[in-house]
Amino acid sequence: MHTSTRAGSPSRSRAVPRNRAAAARAGGRAAGPTLVGMRVFPCDRFPLPLPEGHRFPIDKYALLRRRLEAHAAGGADLEFVEPHAATDDELARVHDRAYLGRVLSGTLAPAEVRRIGFPWSAALVERSLRSTGAAVDAAAAALSDGVAASLAGGTHHAGTDFGEGYCVFNDTAVAAREMQARGAAERVLIVDCDVHQGNGTAQIFAADPTVFTMSIHGARNFPVRKHPSSLDVPLEDGTGDDEYLRLLGPAVAESITRSRPDLVLYIAGADPYAGDRLGRLALTKAGLLARDRLVLEAARGSGAAVAIVCGGGYCPDLEAIVDIHAATVLLAAAQDPPGVSRGVRPR
């Protein structure tokens, strides 16, 4: 793995894909476009300082990047790209400009800060801009390559004019609207498998038939007031692998049929895990990987591009969270369903 930086481009830490490595061993150099690793967009290099004892596990993102870098050094086809900071125009396609002004200037009311759950700081703004930019970049990369991932995000509680539940800006909503504005996608499906209902995403797209929102979540979990998604699948506390997958399959199939998406934005939360302290469900790591396989195969099999964002994860054992998120990314990087290839980019 090596790092390269080009003027005017994000810095990239690139794992050499296996086909390139094979060409190098053969002493040759492929001409023209070449298959490349799946692009992933980490933003943990933009720290979010939190008070001691804060329950949000911010360290999981750096641990996830390091875990995936180790897999890349061992041959996994991954390309690490620093995301851009979401622009005012990108954010304003989703969020109220007055709300954006208060966030950016640090003039949020105390009640707004409490609702978000993070103390305001310039670092919070930068991290939120990068996390949102990572979703936009992953969506653009997926539409080019077939699949890509943000190593953060899933900020589905942020609505048009509010932040909530550790979510400042709604990253998947911004990514969906930005891809539509660029003419890269007309119809978007957001598959939300975080354990908490995507109330902000549902509110944003309530009157927009071009973006279909599906949420499978704990019925009695946060948020208390849930805004109706295009399709909601509420789950009882203690739901395990078999029941979860039994309900997820038809929901994903229905969502794809009704939305006919060009792009699927997949919120692959780690918080349905049995060990999650905020999840209240009982999925195993194997069950969560089966979930990922179901969503990815259905989405890619439909011909849609897939951009993954991490979603929540609050297990006291940070390595367990990393196990779950890393498995999602590695599965996506290895997937290449029949008739649907990741594509090529010029060398």
Helices and strands as residue ranges (DSSP letters): E 2-4, E 12-14, H 18-25, E 38-41, H 60-73, E 78-81, H 88-92, H 97-105, H 110-116, H 122-145, E 147-150, H 171-181, E 188-192, H 199-204, E 211-218, E 231-235, H 241-259, E 263-267, H 285-301, E 305-309, H 318-334
